[in-house]
Amino acid sequence: FVEGEFPVAIKVLDGQTEHKIKNFKLRSLTVEESLEIQIASSDSKYIGVVELCGATDLIDVDGKIHALAYDSLMQSSAQNLRYLEKKRIELDAKESAED
């Protein structure tokens, strides 16, 4: 996995509480996880973004883990998507170097 901090905080609802979260952990997906995410997503969503969301855990200031919802990422700054894509490349390179 790789960790990072989004350029712009992403809003996440936890019950009635709204969190603005910048920290995250991005992990590799197995083929099975990737296919399950694709099957579960609706036709109007971008598969690459859906997979990035499924591989990303948001970490709030208390250390609590939150799922990165597709809509939360899509409604955030485009900087966040570009940064997450760069971190995905970093994770792929790290994974390849470990083999």
N, C-alpha and C positions, 0 to 999 in steps of 0.2 A: 504494500500500500504506500501511498504518498499523502502527505498532509499539505494543506495550504490555507490561504486566507483570501476570500473574495475581495476584489477591489471595492465593491458596493454591497452592503449588508442585504441579505435576503430575508424577507418577512415570512414567518412561519407561525401558524396558529396552533396552540396546544390547549385545547379546551377553549376557555375564554381569554387566555393569555396570548398576546402577540409577542413574539421574539424577533429581534433583528439579529441575524446570525451571519458571521463572516468566516468562522473557522469550519474546516471540513476535513474529512478523510476519504480518499478515493481508493477503491480496491478493484482488483481484477475480477471479472465475472467468468464463471465457467460457461461452456457452450450451453449447458442445460439452463442456467440462469438467464442467459441472453435470450434464448428462444422463449422461455416462459414470460419474460418481460415483453417481448414482441407480440406474443399471442394475446396477452392481457391488455395491450394498449389499443386505443381506438384508431380507426383508419386515418383520422385527421391529425395525427401526431407524427412528428419526425422521429424515426426509429433511432437514429444516432443520439438524439437528445434524450429520448426515453431511456436508452441504455446508460448514458452518462448519469442520469438521475438515479437509476437503479443501483449504480455502483458507488454512489456518493452518500455519505452520512454527514449531516450537519451536527456541529457540536456547539451547544450554547455556553454561556459564561459559567454555568454551574456544572458543566461537563456532561450534561444530559444529551443523548443522541436523538436526533430527529431525522426522519426520512426527507430527502429532497424531492418534493412533489414537482412534477412536470410543470404545472401551472405556476408554481412559485418561481421556478427558474425563468420561464418564458415571460413573466411579468417583471422580472428584474432587469438590471442594466445589461446591455449587450456585452459590456466588458466582462461580466461574469462568465458568459458562455465562452468567450475567447480564452479567458484564463483557465477555465476548466478543461477546454480542449488541449491547451498547452500542457497541463498537468497530466492528461491522459497520455500524451506523447512521452512525457517523462516516465510515467508508470510503465509504459510498454518497453521503453529502453532499459529501465531497471530490471524488469522481468526477463528480458532477453539476455542481459548481462549475467543474471543468476544461473542461467542454464549452461 
